[in-house]
Amino acid sequence: TIPSMRSLTAEEYVEAFKSFLDHSTEHQCMDEFNKEQLPNIMAGFHRASHKGKHASLLLTGFPGSSEQDLKMIRILQAVHPGVFIDNEIVEPNPQHVAAYKELVNQAPDLQNVSFIWHQLTSSEYEQQVKEKGTHKKFDFIHMIQMLYRVEDIPNTIKFFHSCLDLHGKLLIIILSDSSGWASLWKKYRDCLPSTDSGHYITSSGITDVLKRLGVEYRVYEFPSGWDITECFIEGDAVGGLMMDFLTGTKDFVGTAPPALRQRLREALSQPECSSTRDGRIIFSNNLSMIVVQS
């Protein structure tokens, strides 16, 4: 008998996500944004512009975002030399918290930075803040690729926006409407198993929420690709992990009905999802960086 389909556990997700990062330009794409846009965005912080004052960051991100977090902290240090940075991190997975702490320990250049880790989901963090009545204000908050997994997207955005200080900025990184994910989720949703419990949301879903909240925002689009060639090679271990990541399912190739596997592969090779480059199949993983004003 074939084992039934089930969702990835947190640990399995980390493994599948790593295979995604290894074969995609996700981080390079974020680096480009960091280099081109982030210094200007961070230059606008009100309090940090006063020498010797504090800047406070609240970072809620996807697994493996700790490297990105530290890059952002270094950009802030470069823009505002000598400023003290209070950095709070909201991350539910204990493995990621441990990995983050390890990274910090290995980074001697992080002077004048304090770290507070909250091993909580964003909704647990929100609940804790409301119960304690300590509504701390932040100069910069990011939500990197994490809104797919929160229960209530509009209220989550509204809460974190309320945590911004005067002149603070909220950065939301989410998949673009021009990405292959957008058409996969819109046009080919029947190819995806019901085990994936995430929200299928792209940037227009977020900007609709921001319009309803009546806040000012700006969207920056950055191209990114994901080489999914191995997904089409029968029995390939890397391809199997990629399919697990795509579908949020453990051993999708081994547990999904053959017709569903076939339909998903056909959907993935459609021109609105991917293109062929030098004989490789590159899935469009374009990102939208949405910068929201306080």
Salt bridges, closest charged atoms under 4 A:
GLU12 OE2 - ARG6 NH2 2.80
ASP22 OD2 - LYS18 NZ 2.97
ASP31 OD1 - LYS71 NZ 3.00
ASP69 OD1 - HIS142 NE2 2.51
GLU88 OE1 - HIS118 NE2 2.69
GLU88 OE2 - LYS136 NZ 2.94
GLU91 OE2 - HIS96 ND1 3.31
ASP109 OD2 - ARG74 NE 2.57
GLU126 OE2 - LYS130 NZ 2.78
ASP139 OD2 - ARG47 NH2 3.39
ASP165 OD2 - ARG47 NE 3.16
ASP190 OD2 - ARG263 NE 3.41
ASP196 OD1 - ARG149 NH2 3.10
ASP227 OD2 - ARG280 NE 2.86
GLU230 OE2 - ARG280 NH2 3.06
GLU234 OE1 - ARG265 NH1 3.22
GLU272 OE2 - LYS187 NZ 2.71
